Amino acid sequence: MRRHPHPRPAARLAAAAGAVALVAGACGDDGAAGSGDGPAIVVTTSILGDVVENLVGDDAAVTVVMPPNADPHEFQPSARQAAEMREADLLVANGAGFEAGLDDTIDGAADDGVTVFEAVDHVPTLEVAGEGPAAGEVDHADESVDPHVFTDPARMATVAEALTEALADAAPELDTAALRDRAAAYVAELRALDAEVEATLAVVPPDRRKIVTNHDVFAYFADRYGFEVVGAVIPSVTTQGAASAGEIDALAATVRAAGVPAIFADTSSPEDLADALAAEAGDVEVVALYSESLGEPGSDAATYEGLVRTNAGRIAEALG
C-alpha cells in the first residue's frame, strides 16, 4: 500500500479547483460509475469495484473507473475520473502494471497524499515467466509480476481481508462492526466459491487440464487448480502485444500435439487471433471467458463471484 506522509488539504483544494475546470471543459466526459454516501473510495477495475462494494455496503461513496467489458490494459481515464482518483480517501487498484493507462494518475494520486491500495501487494505473486510464486510486495508498475491475481478466488479472499483493514485505516468512520461483519461474510463466500470451482472442475481429467488463451491471463487459475498453460496467442500479460503468422503456426502445432480442444478468448478483447489459431489448429473451439472485467449488468458475470463461477463452468464444459 502506498502512503504519503504529508498533509493533504492544499493538494485537495488545488485538485478540487482543477477538477472544476476539467469538468467544465469536458462536458462530454463520462463520469465513473458510483454508489453510496460517505468516504470517497475510488476503484480502478470493475472486478475490484464489486469486491469493495461487498465490503462497504452503503457506508461509502464507491466510484468504479472502468465500465464492464473494458480492456484494462488499454483504458484511459476521462479528466473527471482522473480528478476523482486524485481526490479519493482511498484509491483501490490491481497493481503490477495491470491498469497501464492509469499508472500516471495513480502515481499522481499517491503524490497528492492519497492512500493507494494495490491488490498484488497482499498475495503471493507469480513471475511473468511462470517460474512460480514470488512473495513480497511489488511496485505497481513491476512488469516482472503477473497482475492477474483475481483469476484465483482464494487469493482474492486474502485481498478482501487486507482491503478491509485498508478501508478502516484510510477512513476510520468505516471501522465499524458492520464492516467487519460484511467482510467476514464476504471472505467466507469467496472461500466457498474456491471450493465450488474445484468441484466444478473435477470433471476435467489431469491429461486435459491444458489451457490456451489469447493472452497470458490464467496463470493464477492454473496454479490454484492444477492446470497447465500451454500457450497464448499473444505471449504477454497485456493485450498490447501482437503475434506473427509464424508464432500462430508454432502455437497451432503445440495445440495439436497437446490435444487441446478449446482456446479461451477474453470477452473484453477481439477474438480475431484466437479464431485464426483455431482455424490453423483445426477442430478446436473458441470459448469466451470473462477474464479481466465484469460483464454487463444482468449477465452471468455481473459480479466477481458470477464471473468466477461462469468461467469455471465454461472451462469444465470445454475440457471435461
VOGU-3710 file (C-alpha; in Angstrom, 3 decimals, decimal comma):
1> mrrhphprpa> 0,000/0,000/0,000  1,300/3,431/-0,877  1,155/6,225/1,658  2,098/9,883/1,590  3,419/11,400/4,822  2,398/14,996/4,166  -0,952/16,621/4,986  -3,352/16,866/2,066  -5,567/19,984/2,451  -3,615/22,101/-0,049
11> arlaaaagav> -3,492/19,278/-2,538  -7,217/18,718/-2,073  -8,017/22,382/-2,739  -5,774/22,512/-5,795  -7,150/19,297/-7,201  -10,715/20,372/-6,489  -10,163/23,601/-8,404  -8,596/21,628/-11,225  -11,484/19,206/-11,229  -13,987/22,025/-11,659
21> alvagacgdd> -12,036/23,341/-14,632  -11,595/19,904/-16,141  -15,256/19,013/-15,837  -16,345/22,384/-17,173  -14,086/21,897/-20,178  -15,101/18,302/-20,783  -18,856/18,290/-20,988  -18,793/15,074/-22,951  -16,714/13,160/-20,381  -18,445/10,173/-18,898
31> gaagsgdgpa> -18,061/10,172/-15,143  -17,177/6,932/-13,393  -19,977/4,817/-12,038  -20,566/5,490/-8,341  -22,757/4,423/-5,462  -23,364/5,134/-1,765  -22,524/8,036/0,541  -19,694/8,670/2,969  -15,928/8,445/2,427  -14,841/8,539/-1,229
41> ivvttsilgd> -13,452/5,180/-2,339  -12,300/5,110/-5,967  -11,615/1,730/-7,594  -9,885/1,225/-10,927  -11,438/-2,036/-12,191  -14,963/-3,414/-12,216  -13,767/-6,635/-10,555  -12,243/-4,845/-7,571  -15,206/-2,464/-7,549  -17,542/-5,367/-6,841
51> vvenlvgdda> -15,272/-6,554/-4,025  -15,210/-3,084/-2,445  -18,978/-2,691/-2,700  -19,488/-6,017/-0,952  -17,303/-4,804/1,893  -18,582/-1,263/2,418  -22,259/-1,622/1,518  -23,872/1,823/1,582  -21,371/3,262/4,075  -19,052/4,759/1,444
61> avtvvmppna> -19,274/6,501/-1,916  -17,731/3,937/-4,255  -16,657/5,100/-7,708  -15,553/2,493/-10,251  -13,441/3,968/-13,023  -13,632/1,238/-15,678  -17,016/0,135/-17,033  -17,929/-3,527/-17,618  -16,151/-5,187/-20,556  -13,385/-2,559/-20,584
71> dphefqpsar> -9,907/-3,718/-21,568  -7,889/-2,634/-18,504  -4,613/-2,607/-20,430  -5,969/-0,064/-22,922  -8,378/2,026/-20,813  -7,700/5,758/-20,477  -9,470/7,808/-17,786  -11,505/10,900/-18,533  -10,442/14,189/-16,953  -13,222/13,849/-14,390
81> qaaemreadl> -12,188/10,307/-13,481  -8,551/11,345/-13,081  -9,616/14,154/-10,750  -11,741/11,748/-8,683  -8,821/9,334/-8,347  -6,611/12,133/-7,016  -9,273/13,216/-4,520  -10,158/9,817/-3,054  -9,936/8,877/0,599  -8,693/5,511/-0,686
91> lvangagfea> -7,728/4,527/-4,232  -8,010/0,777/-4,863  -6,009/-0,633/-7,774  -4,887/-4,014/-9,023  -1,230/-3,073/-9,475  1,720/-4,668/-11,307  1,028/-2,553/-14,383  -2,431/-4,028/-14,946  -4,031/-0,597/-15,405  -1,355/0,684/-17,788
101> glddtidgaa> -3,345/3,727/-18,883  -3,923/4,774/-15,263  -0,355/4,434/-13,982  0,472/8,143/-14,211  -2,776/9,095/-12,490  -2,202/6,545/-9,724  1,294/7,959/-9,199  -0,139/11,469/-9,136  -2,749/10,457/-6,562  -0,055/8,973/-4,326
111> ddgvtvfeav> 1,988/12,172/-4,686  -1,093/14,170/-3,647  -1,324/12,140/-0,434  -3,993/9,632/-1,435  -3,548/6,198/0,115  -3,298/3,656/-2,710  -4,168/0,007/-2,054  -2,788/-2,402/-4,658  -4,153/-5,947/-4,622  -0,943/-7,603/-5,817
121> dhvptlevag> 0,875/-6,371/-2,696  -1,145/-8,681/-0,462  -0,856/-12,160/-2,004  1,925/-14,442/-3,251  2,512/-13,466/-6,860  3,728/-15,311/-9,948  6,512/-14,169/-12,215  5,533/-13,369/-15,793  7,940/-16,084/-16,914  5,871/-18,583/-14,907
131> egpaagevdh> 8,688/-19,639/-12,608  6,500/-19,808/-9,518  5,487/-17,720/-6,505  7,438/-14,597/-5,682  6,477/-13,500/-2,194  6,646/-9,900/-1,042  5,370/-6,524/-2,080  5,857/-5,293/-5,633  5,783/-1,908/-7,269  2,537/-1,343/-9,183
141> adesvdphvf> 4,487/-0,955/-12,435  6,721/-4,013/-11,933  6,402/-5,754/-15,285  8,021/-8,958/-13,986  4,929/-9,747/-11,896  1,815/-11,312/-13,407  -1,025/-8,982/-12,333  -3,974/-11,377/-12,843  -4,341/-12,433/-9,199  -8,146/-12,201/-9,443
151> tdparmatva> -8,386/-15,402/-11,514  -7,814/-17,218/-8,203  -10,715/-16,638/-5,753  -8,618/-17,934/-2,843  -6,124/-15,142/-3,387  -8,989/-12,701/-3,738  -10,303/-13,761/-0,334  -6,927/-12,744/1,077  -7,096/-9,461/-0,866  -10,541/-8,796/0,636
161> ealtealada> -9,179/-9,307/4,150  -6,323/-6,860/3,542  -8,665/-4,403/1,844  -10,930/-4,392/4,893  -8,027/-3,181/7,022  -7,075/-0,585/4,397  -10,628/0,779/4,333  -10,756/1,045/8,120  -7,347/2,725/8,211  -7,950/5,210/5,391
171> apeldtaalr> -11,458/6,156/6,589  -11,791/5,465/10,353  -15,540/6,132/10,208  -15,806/2,888/8,235  -14,171/0,876/11,024  -17,417/-0,480/12,438  -18,877/-3,817/13,449  -20,953/-3,686/10,266  -17,815/-3,504/8,091  -16,242/-6,400/9,973
181> draaayvael> -19,407/-8,490/9,690  -19,771/-7,829/5,965  -16,098/-8,598/5,410  -16,241/-11,867/7,327  -19,321/-12,963/5,393  -17,846/-11,993/2,014  -14,488/-13,635/2,656  -16,360/-16,796/3,645  -18,293/-16,592/0,352  -15,063/-16,317/-1,621
191> raldaeveat> -13,530/-19,293/0,166  -16,707/-21,278/-0,510  -16,501/-20,167/-4,152  -12,960/-21,531/-4,320  -14,216/-24,936/-3,133  -17,134/-24,759/-5,592  -14,780/-24,084/-8,505  -12,618/-27,030/-7,528  -15,706/-29,251/-7,504  -16,886/-27,881/-10,866
201> lavvppdrrk> -13,501/-28,608/-12,430  -13,361/-32,154/-11,063  -14,844/-33,405/-14,357  -11,667/-32,354/-16,207  -9,169/-35,246/-16,153  -5,499/-34,466/-15,469  -4,410/-35,045/-19,072  -6,930/-32,439/-20,341  -6,066/-29,700/-17,843  -4,366/-27,606/-20,503
211> ivtnhdvfay> -5,259/-24,018/-21,279  -4,594/-21,874/-24,339  -5,709/-18,234/-24,220  -5,474/-15,218/-26,470  -3,062/-13,626/-23,965  -1,442/-14,756/-20,711  -4,162/-14,260/-18,123  -4,910/-17,536/-16,314  -1,612/-18,400/-14,616  -3,095/-17,931/-11,127
221> fadrygfevv> -6,126/-20,032/-12,033  -3,795/-22,735/-13,354  -1,604/-22,505/-10,254  -4,606/-22,893/-7,957  -6,456/-25,709/-9,729  -3,702/-27,798/-11,273  -3,831/-26,731/-14,930  -1,026/-26,158/-17,408  -0,954/-23,018/-19,525  0,144/-24,459/-22,859
231> gavipsvttq> 0,434/-21,118/-24,611  -1,142/-17,820/-25,588  -1,785/-16,248/-28,972  -0,266/-13,017/-27,637  2,598/-14,195/-25,384  2,162/-11,313/-22,962  0,242/-10,493/-19,773  -1,267/-7,498/-21,601  -3,324/-7,257/-24,789  -0,934/-4,674/-26,230
241> gaasageida> 1,347/-7,182/-27,958  0,942/-8,902/-31,298  1,517/-12,336/-32,767  3,203/-13,052/-36,081  1,957/-15,650/-38,554  4,939/-17,808/-37,640  4,101/-17,641/-33,926  0,494/-18,620/-34,630  1,680/-21,554/-36,754  4,017/-22,701/-33,966
251> laatvraagv> 1,316/-22,424/-31,330  -1,151/-24,271/-33,573  1,340/-27,138/-33,785  1,625/-27,114/-29,993  -2,168/-27,158/-29,647  -2,456/-30,119/-31,997  0,329/-32,012/-30,222  -1,214/-31,368/-26,809  -4,690/-32,365/-27,979  -6,208/-29,144/-26,652
261> paifadtssp> -9,911/-28,996/-27,637  -10,557/-25,329/-26,876  -8,940/-21,902/-26,977  -10,160/-19,378/-24,433  -10,609/-15,767/-25,547  -11,291/-12,656/-23,457  -14,751/-11,132/-23,747  -13,115/-7,683/-23,496  -10,696/-8,285/-26,400  -11,184/-9,084/-30,105
271> edladalaae> -11,258/-12,803/-30,883  -9,657/-12,499/-34,345  -6,317/-14,002/-33,329  -7,953/-16,780/-31,336  -10,152/-17,581/-34,332  -7,086/-17,633/-36,588  -5,313/-20,019/-34,227  -8,365/-22,289/-34,022  -8,606/-22,387/-37,816  -4,922/-23,220/-38,097
281> agdvevvaly> -5,032/-25,887/-35,379  -8,210/-27,498/-36,740  -11,187/-28,915/-34,820  -10,680/-26,502/-31,921  -13,464/-24,495/-30,292  -13,084/-20,834/-29,265  -14,713/-20,237/-25,865  -15,168/-16,729/-24,443  -14,252/-16,130/-20,802  -14,679/-13,054/-18,623
291> seslgepgsd> -11,020/-12,798/-17,773  -10,270/-9,154/-16,921  -13,576/-7,355/-16,458  -17,063/-7,988/-15,210  -19,831/-8,459/-17,754  -22,711/-6,078/-18,279  -25,359/-5,780/-15,533  -27,718/-8,739/-15,741  -25,123/-11,003/-17,355  -23,761/-14,182/-15,784
301> aatyeglvrt> -20,597/-12,261/-14,916  -22,130/-9,101/-13,466  -20,389/-9,830/-10,132  -16,974/-11,197/-9,297  -18,482/-14,404/-7,935  -20,584/-14,753/-11,079  -17,515/-14,197/-13,257  -15,525/-16,922/-11,484  -18,450/-19,347/-11,472  -19,221/-18,742/-15,164
311> nagriaealg> -15,597/-19,164/-16,232  -15,217/-22,380/-14,242  -18,364/-23,806/-15,818  -17,256/-22,928/-19,354  -13,779/-24,371/-18,810  -15,210/-27,557/-17,334  -17,640/-27,944/-20,247  -14,957/-27,302/-22,875  -12,265/-29,552/-21,396  -14,234/-32,131/-19,439
//
